[in-house]
Amino acid sequence: MHMKIRTLTVGFSALLVVAVGLTSAQLAKASDLPTTNWNGNVAFGLSLARGNANTFLMNASALLQRTWEHDELKFAADGQYGINNWAQTNANKSADNIHGLIDYKRLFTDRFYGDVNIDGYHDDLADIRYRLIVGPAVGYYFIKSDATKLNLEIGPSFLDEKLGSNTLAYVTMRVTERCEHQLTKGAKIWEEVDYYPQVDKFDNYLVNSEVGAEAALNTRLSLRIVGCDKFNSMPAPGRKENDITLISALVYKY
């Protein structure tokens, strides 16, 4: 656990330095983008090596969201696919996962809100055939300003998953903490932690954490770097508890 905390701390510090350094690029101005009811972005990253190393890794994500006076709706999806020794006969996958999210918030006051979250995940290498988590929550913004937002969500969820040949279904709690800080109009950093303990078996739990930084290159394009840590206290047979990834991508905003 201490090692994981140190890893996330070092990663977050590195991402912060990168974000500050990239702000010297041309910054996006909100007034330059057209005003629409919906907004979002798509991101794509690619790594390819040939020679002593033969690797191929691709990542992609998409976000669509809308905000009303008292309501917020978000659709998100992301995934990775990678191959080792891609140009040889002994090629094998190094990544193969996909994730989807639907999130709806209803603001009761300026800071207090209700939330419904649907989260789906598949990871071929971790032998997660599928994982579906659905549930409501209540949340509160401890900080809510133009530059900084810090909120916490707590609520019950129903988890249904298939790990290898084992199918599990149980009730879990969802505790989500998220903080986002806008360094400038074109650069921001954020971190998020999701904790899912099984309500009648607390030694079975998931922890998904993320730290990221994004800086604008122009009014439409930006560069994003994200570090993710997915921990499962009871993984599929023969699989490790921890999966850590570092992702860089070019982002197009619409």
C-alpha positions in Angstrom: 0.0 0.0 0.0 2.8 2.4 0.9 4.5 1.6 -2.4 1.3 2.3 -4.3 0.8 5.7 -2.5 4.4 6.7 -3.3 3.9 5.7 -6.9 0.8 7.8 -7.3 2.4 10.7 -5.5 5.4 10.7 -7.7 3.2 10.3 -10.8 1.0 13.2 -9.8 4.0 15.4 -9.2 5.4 14.5 -12.6 2.1 15.2 -14.3 1.9 18.6 -12.5 5.3 19.6 -13.8 4.4 18.5 -17.3 1.1 20.5 -17.2 2.9 23.7 -16.0 5.5 23.3 -18.7 3.0 22.8 -21.5 1.1 26.0 -20.7 3.7 27.9 -22.7 1.9 26.5 -25.7 -0.9 28.5 -27.4 -3.7 28.4 -24.8 -7.4 27.9 -25.7 -9.9 30.6 -25.0 -13.4 29.5 -24.1 -14.9 32.4 -26.1 -13.3 30.9 -29.3 -15.4 27.8 -29.0 -19.0 27.8 -30.3 -21.7 27.6 -27.6 -23.8 24.4 -27.9 -26.0 22.4 -25.6 -23.7 19.4 -25.8 -19.9 19.4 -25.6 -17.1 16.8 -25.3 -13.9 15.5 -26.7 -12.2 12.6 -28.4 -8.6 11.5 -27.7 -6.2 9.2 -29.4 -2.7 7.9 -28.6 -0.4 5.6 -30.5 3.0 4.1 -29.7 4.9 1.9 -32.3 8.4 0.5 -32.0 10.4 -1.8 -34.4 13.9 -3.1 -33.9 15.2 -4.4 -30.6 11.7 -3.8 -29.3 8.6 -4.6 -31.4 5.6 -3.1 -29.7 2.3 -1.5 -30.7 0.0 0.2 -28.3 -3.1 2.2 -29.0 -5.5 4.1 -26.7 -8.7 6.0 -27.4 -11.4 7.8 -25.4 -14.5 9.8 -26.0 -16.6 12.1 -23.8 -20.1 13.6 -24.4 -21.7 15.7 -21.7 -24.4 18.4 -21.1 -25.1 20.7 -18.2 -28.5 22.2 -17.4 -29.3 24.6 -14.5 -29.7 21.7 -12.0 -28.7 18.6 -14.0 -25.6 17.1 -15.4 -25.4 14.2 -17.8 -22.2 12.5 -19.0 -21.4 9.6 -21.4 -17.8 8.4 -21.5 -15.8 5.5 -23.1 -12.2 4.5 -23.3 -10.0 1.6 -24.2 -6.5 0.2 -24.9 -5.1 -2.4 -27.3 -1.5 -3.4 -27.5 0.7 -6.1 -29.1 4.2 -7.3 -28.2 6.4 -8.7 -31.1 3.8 -7.4 -33.5 5.9 -8.0 -36.6 6.8 -11.6 -35.6 5.0 -15.0 -35.5 5.2 -15.0 -31.6 3.1 -11.9 -31.2 1.0 -11.6 -28.1 -1.3 -9.0 -26.6 0.0 -6.5 -24.1 -3.3 -4.7 -23.5 -7.0 -5.3 -24.4 -9.6 -3.5 -22.4 -12.6 -1.3 -22.8 -14.6 0.8 -20.3 -17.9 2.7 -20.5 -19.6 5.1 -18.1 -23.0 6.8 -17.8 -23.4 9.4 -15.0 -26.3 11.6 -14.1 -26.3 14.3 -11.4 -29.2 16.2 -10.0 -28.3 19.3 -8.0 -30.5 19.9 -4.9 -28.5 22.9 -3.8 -25.4 24.6 -5.2 -23.2 22.0 -3.5 -25.4 19.0 -2.5 -26.6 16.6 -5.2 -27.9 13.1 -6.1 -26.1 10.8 -8.6 -26.8 7.7 -10.6 -23.8 5.9 -12.1 -23.6 3.0 -14.5 -20.0 1.6 -15.1 -19.0 -1.2 -17.4 -15.6 -2.8 -17.9 -13.8 -5.6 -19.8 -10.2 -6.5 -19.6 -9.0 -9.5 -21.6 -5.5 -9.8 -19.9 -6.9 -9.5 -16.4 -9.5 -12.1 -17.4 -12.4 -9.8 -16.5 -15.0 -11.0 -19.0 -17.3 -8.3 -17.8 -17.9 -6.1 -14.8 -21.1 -4.0 -14.4 -21.6 -1.6 -11.5 -24.9 0.2 -11.1 -26.1 2.4 -8.2 -27.2 5.7 -6.8 -25.2 8.0 -4.5 -25.4 11.3 -2.7 -22.6 13.9 -3.2 -21.3 17.2 -2.0 -18.9 19.8 -3.4 -16.6 20.8 -0.6 -15.0 23.3 -3.0 -16.8 24.6 -6.0 -15.3 27.6 -7.8 -14.3 28.4 -11.4 -10.8 27.3 -10.8 -11.2 24.3 -8.4 -13.8 21.6 -7.7 -13.5 19.0 -4.9 -16.4 16.6 -4.3 -17.2 13.3 -2.6 -19.9 10.7 -3.4 -21.2 7.9 -1.3 -23.9 5.3 -2.1 -24.7 1.6 -2.5 -24.2 -0.2 -5.8 -24.9 -3.6 -7.3 -21.9 -5.3 -8.9 -22.1 -8.2 -11.4 -19.0 -9.6 -12.9 -17.4 -12.7 -14.5 -13.7 -13.3 -13.6 -12.5 -16.2 -15.7 -15.2 -18.9 -15.4 -16.5 -17.5 -12.0 -19.6 -15.3 -12.0 -20.1 -13.1 -9.0 -22.9 -10.7 -8.0 -23.1 -8.7 -4.7 -23.9 -5.4 -3.1 -21.0 -2.9 -2.7 -20.5 0.6 -1.5 -19.2 3.2 -3.8 -17.0 6.0 -2.4 -15.8 8.4 -5.0 -13.5 11.4 -4.4 -12.5 13.8 -7.2 -10.5 17.0 -7.4 -9.9 19.2 -10.4 -7.9 22.4 -10.6 -7.8 24.8 -13.6 -4.3 26.1 -13.8 -5.2 28.5 -16.7 -8.0 28.5 -19.3 -6.0 26.0 -21.3 -4.4 23.8 -18.6 -5.8 21.7 -15.8 -4.9 18.8 -13.5 -7.1 16.3 -11.7 -7.2 13.2 -9.5 -10.0 10.7 -8.8 -10.3 7.7 -6.5 -13.2 5.1 -6.5 -13.4 2.6 -3.7 -15.8 -0.4 -3.9 -15.9 -2.6 -0.8 -18.3 -5.6 -0.7 -20.8 -4.8 2.1 -20.7 -8.2 3.7 -17.1 -9.0 2.9 -14.8 -6.0 3.3 -11.6 -7.9 2.3 -13.1 -8.1 -1.2 -12.8 -4.6 -2.8 -11.8 -2.6 -5.8 -9.8 0.7 -5.8 -9.6 2.6 -9.1 -7.4 5.8 -9.0 -6.4 8.3 -11.6 -4.2 11.4 -11.9 -4.0 13.5 -15.0 -2.9 16.7 -16.6 -4.0 18.4 -19.8 -2.7 21.5 -21.6 -4.0 23.2 -24.7 -2.0 23.4 -28.0 -4.6 25.6 -29.7 -8.4 26.3 -29.4 -9.3 22.7 -30.4 -6.3 20.5 -29.6 -4.7 19.6 -26.3 -2.2 17.1 -24.9 -3.3 14.8 -22.1 -1.3 12.6 -19.8 -3.0 10.2 -17.4 -1.8 7.7 -14.9 -4.3 4.9 -13.8 -4.1 2.3 -11.0 -6.7 -0.5 -10.9 -6.5 -2.7 -7.8 -8.6 -5.8 -7.2 -8.1 -7.5 -3.9 -9.5 -10.8 -5.3 -8.5 -11.0 -9.0 -9.2 -13.8 -11.4 -7.2 -17.0 -10.8 -3.6 -16.6 -12.0 -3.9 -12.8 -12.3 -2.2 -10.0 -10.3 -4.0 -7.6 -8.1 -2.6 -4.4 -9.5 -2.7 -2.9 -13.1 -0.9 0.4 -13.5 -0.9 2.3 -16.8 0.5 5.7 -18.1 -1.4 7.1 -21.1 -0.6 10.0 -23.3 -3.0 11.2 -26.0 -3.9 14.0 -28.3 -7.3 15.4 -27.5 -9.8 17.1 -29.9 -12.5 19.2 -28.3 -15.9 19.8 -29.9 
